[in-house]
Amino acid sequence: MLLKELVFSLRQNLAEQTGEKPSVGHTYELLSALLGYDSFASLNSQAFIVLLSGCDGNAVENVRLLLAGLLDLRRATERHVALQAAGSPRLTALVVESFAQRHELAAIPLAGVLGLYDDQVSIDHATEFALEELHGCFLDMEPPQLRLSLGMLEDFSCKNPSAHYALFRIYERLVKHHDSGSVYWLLQMRLGRQLSGSEKQLAVEALFEEGLIERAEFHLSKASASGHAEAIFFELDELQKRIAVTAEDFAVLDSHAGVPGLAGRVATLAEAAGLTLLAMSWSQVAARNGDTEALHRLVSADRDAPTVETWTWIHLSRLLGRDVTVGTLRAYHAGGQYAGEEFDDDQGGDFYVDGDEGLDIAPMSAELDRDAQAAAAIIYERIQNGHSKT
């Protein structure tokens, strides 16, 4: 159901219940007011509508209370009066409210959805929880029900490139969830073969999944083209799985070195691609941002011929609370009541070992070690100052 179809249905309902059929524009305004916005223009620029009927009741409650807010009958009544439309304002607003309740309509602020996928934006835990609940609702929706929200988000992305990555992530989740179709039966349907009920269902599901994949790829491409760091990294990661990538392929990420958490992942990707020098370069960026895995990688690379810089990284790791010269190998319970806890012989059972060995590095002279400590302290202070600003 697209938004225009929802409004058409609401107009029909108003005509049946009140004897008055409001204009299309008036219906948009009434619905927007009920959902908490002064006008449809305001709603359309700040939110999108979801149709939550049939979703888990607790999830609907959380989404409404933590994200969308309650339906505003008073605002809808006042909007009807302000527009000087025919019919009883109170009765008209009540019918719109009943329609919205029946379909569990809610308006979701775009800022929260965009912020969820933007490491530069901080959103509170309640909003993050509610958005995860909303994603769960999306996964439970049938295609016609999904079309309302996705259609509004698609329209918004046409004018706002910032929405492309969020849409990619939404479609990506849907693709992973909807994987029960059959490409074979879809091909048979396209060839004109008459299918049985179950065969046709598998073909239709595959067609739906195909559409989701196409939209996910489209929005990933758009997000990457607009310079979104996470989208660029994702494309590079997927490319590396198919072909041998080069250092030149990574150059597009150079301008995003300051994105929190990105440098360490780029270093890991470069290392997996066999680009050792590039991996070390990105590891240095990550280390200066406090990435302890990057510190371990840098120190390990120079363990046979340590320098002042090597010991700078070691002292920095100590300041950060993760001394790379101290081993973290531990045995953990592999299952049962104590799964994931440190292994205890008294409990017995299967176990696994996780962590890494401490790096044994030759010491420096006292003078050079002081230089390394001083350099580490400067980097550590920058890291702390950077964290305090976020």
C-alpha positions, 0 to 999 in steps of 0.5 A, a space after each residue: 500500500 502506497 501513501 496515496 492508496 492509504 489516503 484514498 482508503 481514508 477518504 472513502 472511510 470518511 465519506 461512509 462515516 460522516 457523509 462528507 468526502 474531504 479533498 485529497 489535500 485536506 485528508 493529508 492534512 488531517 492525517 498529518 495533524 493526528 500523527 503529531 505534525 502541523 502540516 503534511 509538508 512538515 511530516 513529509 520532510 521530517 518523518 515517514 508513516 508505518 502501518 504496524 497492524 499485525 506486528 508484535 503488540 509489545 513492539 508496537 507499543 515501544 515504537 509508539 511510546 518511544 518514537 512516534 508518540 500518541 495520536 493527537 485528536 485535538 490537533 486533528 480537530 483544530 486542523 479541520 477547523 483551521 482549513 474551514 472544511 465541511 463536516 463536523 470537526 470532532 466527528 471527522 477527527 474521530 473517524 480519522 483516529 479510528 482509521 489510524 488505530 485500526 491500522 496502527 499508523 505511526 509517524 517515525 522521525 527520520 532523524 532517529 533512523 538516519 542517526 542509527 546508521 551514522 557514527 557521527 550522530 549520537 542517539 539515546 538508548 531508548 531511541 535505539 531500542 525503539 528503532 530495533 523494535 521497528 526493524 523487527 516489525 519490518 521483518 514481520 510485514 507482508 510486502 504490501 504493508 512494507 510498501 508504505 514506509 519504504 515508498 516514503 523513504 525512497 521519495 525522501 532519498 531522492 532529495 536527501 542523499 543522507 538517506 541512502 545508507 540507512 535505506 541500504 541497511 534496511 533493505 539489507 536486513 530484509 534481504 537476509 530475512 526474506 530468503 525462502 523464495 525459489 529462483 528456479 520457480 521464478 524463472 519458470 514463471 517468467 518463461 510462462 509456465 503454469 505453476 501450482 499454488 506452492 510453486 507460484 508462492 515460491 516464485 512470488 517470494 523470489 521476485 520480492 527478494 530480487 526487488 529487495 536486492 536491487 534496491 539494496 544495491 542501488 542505495 549502497 551505490 548511491 551512498 558510496 558515490 555521495 562519499 559515505 565512508 561505511 558504504 565505501 568500506 562495504 563495497 570494498 569489502 565485497 569487492 575483495 571477496 571476489 577479486 584481488 584488490 590493490 592499494 589504489 582501490 583503498 585510496 577512496 577511503 583516505 579522506 575518511 581516515 578520521 571516521 571513528 572505528 574505520 581505520 582499524 577495519 580498513 587495516 584488517 581488510 588491507 591485511 587480508 588482501 595481502 597489502 602489508 604496507 597499506 595495512 601498517 599505514 592504516 594501523 598507525 592511524 587506528 593506533 593513534 585513535 586508540 585501537 588496541 588491535 592496531 597497536 598489537 599489529 604494529 608492535 608485532 610487526 617490529 618485535 624483532 627490531 623494536 624502535 622508539 616508535 614500537 615502545 611508544 605503541 607499547 606504552 600507549 597500550 598500557 595507558 589504554 589499559 590493554 598492555 600488548 606485552 601481557 598475554 590474554 589467552 584464557 579458556 572459556 566454557 564452550 556451552 552449558 550453564 556457564 557458556 562464555 565464562 572463564 573455564 573452571 575445572 570444577 565445572 568441567 565440560 568442553 572449552 575453547 581458548 581465546 585471546 592472544 599471547 603477550 608480545 616479548 619485546 626487547 627493552 630500550 635504553 632508559 633515555 629512549 624509553 623516556 622519549 617513547 613514554 612522552 610520545 605515548 602520553 601526548 597521543 593518549 591525551 589527544 585520544 582522551 580529548 577527542 573522546 570528551 568531545 563526542 
